[in-house]
Amino acid sequence: MGVNPSVIVHIDVLNVEGMNPSQAATLGREFETALARLIESGGMPRALARSGERPLMELAAPGGLQGTGATLAEILYRRLDE
């Protein structure tokens, strides 16, 4: 029987324009959780599997600050899997 290891995502730095530190921390936790779920269900994105490097990226949530951590995680996951 195979073992399905858990995925833990840790974001070192998350800069969010227009949010106070408390709001940014909440968004960061949502982002980490959602990205871990995407990797668990869909596998390691191609860009990370190839290089193993930790990418530095800028993301823009559709609708500005209305985007959730899950929305940003989906955007990043798709970008890394191209």
N, C-alpha and C positions, 0 to 999 in steps of 0.2 A: 504494500500500500504506500503510495507516495505521500510526501509531506508537503503541505502548502505553507511556506514560510510567510510570516507577517511582514508587511512593508512598513517601515517607519520613515517618514519624510520630515526633515528638519530644515527650516528656512532660517539661515543665519541673520540676514538683514532684509527687511521689507520696508521700503519707503513708500508711503502713500500720501500723495498730495491732497490736502484738504481734510485730512482726518487727524483727530487728536491721538495721542499715543494709546489710549485705551481702546478706541475704535480700531486702530491699526492692529493692535494685538489680537483683538477678536477676529478680525478679518484674516490675520495670519494663521490662527489656529484652524479656522474653517478651511482655508486654502490647503494647509498641510494635510488635514484629514481627508479632504476630497481628492487631492492628488494621490495620496496613498491608496485610496479605494480604486481609483482609475488604474493605477499600476498593478494592483492585485488582480483586478478583473480583466484588464487588457494586455498585461505584460509590460515589460520594460520598453519605453519609447526607443525608437531606432537610434536617435542621436546620442542617448546615454549609453545604449548597449555597444555602440561603435567605439566611442571615445572614453567613456567612464568619467569624463570631465563634468564639473559642475558649471552649468551655463549661467552667464549673467545676461538677463534679458529685461526688456521693458515691456510691460503689458498694459493695454488700455481696456478697461471694462466698457462694454457697450452701455451707453447711458451714463457714463461717468461713474460717480460714486454709488450709483444704484446697483452696480454689479456685485455679486456675492463672491465669497471665497470659492464656492463650487464653480461658478462661471469662469473665474480666472484660472482655476485648475484645469478645466476643460480646454480653454484656449491654449494654455501652456502645453498640455499633454499632446494636443493635435499638432502644435508647432514642432515639438520635439520628435514626433513620430513621422514627420515628412521625409 
